[in-house]
Amino acid sequence: MKRITSVLAVSLVVLAGLSGCTSTTSVDQHIATVSPAEAAGIIEQNAGSDNFVLLDIRTPEEYGAGKIDGAINIDFYDADFRQQLDALDKDKHYVVYCNSGNRSGQSLSDFEDLGFTEVDNVSTGITGWYSEGYPVVP
């Protein structure tokens, strides 16, 4: 009986040790929603940086009517929207916006699932950005 108890004890120790040996990939992520003022600060702080992207996820028509200076466009409604996001460099810092914050807020789960490390969503979209007096360019 003493031998069975010893074998069980050793087996439990070995199993406990092996459970700590599993390999998982863990990515430190910063996925947040920010105000237009906070977004303006982030944009200003990262001006000219190759590691920063301002991403407008409105339709091309909305984008063409006016955007935040320097923004690139990927249409949230494109059938391959998620694939287009997946093709982006996940280690860059992104500020993402739409018209009101709805679509960009919905997209945060995609950014998170795809392993992006740093994404800030403008809470009120370009509408809030503009209403707080921040510039929009054609």
C-alpha positions in Angstrom: 0.0 0.0 0.0 2.9 2.3 0.8 4.4 1.7 -2.6 1.1 2.5 -4.4 0.9 5.7 -2.5 4.4 6.7 -3.4 3.9 5.9 -7.1 0.7 8.0 -7.1 2.4 10.9 -5.4 5.3 10.8 -7.9 2.9 10.5 -10.8 1.0 13.6 -9.5 4.2 15.6 -9.2 5.3 14.6 -12.7 1.8 15.5 -14.2 1.8 18.8 -12.4 5.2 19.6 -13.8 4.2 18.6 -17.3 1.2 20.8 -17.2 3.4 23.8 -16.8 5.4 22.8 -19.8 2.7 23.5 -22.4 3.7 26.2 -24.9 1.2 29.0 -25.6 1.8 32.1 -27.5 0.8 35.2 -25.5 0.6 38.6 -27.1 0.6 41.7 -25.0 -2.3 43.7 -26.4 -3.6 47.2 -25.9 -7.1 47.4 -27.5 -8.9 50.5 -26.2 -11.6 53.1 -27.0 -10.4 56.7 -26.7 -12.0 60.1 -27.0 -11.4 62.4 -30.0 -9.0 64.5 -27.8 -7.1 61.4 -26.8 -7.0 60.2 -30.4 -5.7 63.7 -31.5 -2.9 63.4 -28.9 -2.0 59.9 -30.1 -2.0 61.0 -33.7 0.2 64.0 -32.9 2.6 62.0 -30.8 3.0 59.4 -33.7 3.2 61.9 -36.6 5.8 60.7 -39.1 6.3 57.3 -37.4 6.5 54.3 -39.7 5.0 52.3 -36.8 1.7 54.1 -36.8 -1.4 53.9 -39.0 -4.6 55.9 -39.0 -7.3 53.7 -40.3 -10.7 54.9 -41.6 -13.1 51.9 -41.9 -16.0 53.8 -43.5 -17.2 53.3 -47.0 -15.1 54.8 -49.9 -17.9 57.3 -50.4 -17.8 58.4 -46.8 -14.0 58.5 -46.9 -14.1 60.6 -50.0 -16.4 63.1 -48.4 -13.8 64.0 -45.7 -11.3 62.2 -43.5 -8.7 62.7 -40.8 -5.5 63.8 -42.5 -3.2 60.8 -43.2 -5.9 58.1 -42.9 -6.0 55.1 -45.1 -9.3 53.4 -45.9 -10.5 49.8 -45.6 -14.3 49.4 -45.9 -15.9 47.7 -43.0 -18.6 46.4 -45.3 -16.2 44.7 -47.7 -16.8 40.9 -47.7 -13.1 40.4 -47.1 -12.7 43.1 -44.4 -11.2 40.7 -41.9 -8.7 39.4 -44.5 -7.7 42.9 -45.3 -7.1 43.6 -41.6 -5.2 40.3 -41.3 -2.8 41.5 -44.1 -1.8 44.6 -42.1 1.3 44.7 -39.9 0.0 43.6 -36.5 2.9 45.2 -34.6 2.1 48.8 -35.6 0.0 51.2 -33.5 -3.4 51.8 -35.1 -6.0 54.5 -34.5 -9.2 53.3 -36.1 -12.4 55.3 -36.7 -15.7 55.2 -38.6 -18.6 57.7 -38.8 -19.9 57.4 -35.2 -17.8 54.8 -33.4 -20.2 51.9 -34.0 -18.3 50.0 -36.8 -14.9 50.7 -35.4 -16.1 49.5 -32.0 -17.4 46.3 -33.6 -14.1 45.8 -35.4 -12.1 45.7 -32.1 -12.8 42.0 -31.6 -11.3 41.4 -35.1 -8.2 43.3 -34.2 -7.9 41.4 -31.0 -8.6 38.0 -32.5 -6.1 38.6 -35.3 -3.3 39.5 -32.8 -2.9 43.2 -33.2 -0.8 44.6 -30.4 -2.0 48.2 -30.2 -5.3 49.6 -31.4 -7.2 52.7 -30.3 -10.8 53.2 -31.4 -12.1 56.8 -31.6 -15.3 56.5 -29.5 -17.5 58.9 -31.4 -15.9 58.5 -34.8 -15.2 61.2 -37.3 -18.5 62.9 -36.3 -17.3 63.4 -32.7 -13.9 64.3 -34.0 -15.3 67.1 -36.2 -17.8 68.3 -33.6 -14.9 68.8 -31.1 -13.2 71.1 -33.6 -10.6 68.7 -35.0 -9.8 69.1 -38.7 -11.1 67.0 -41.6 -9.5 67.1 -45.0 -11.1 66.3 -48.4 
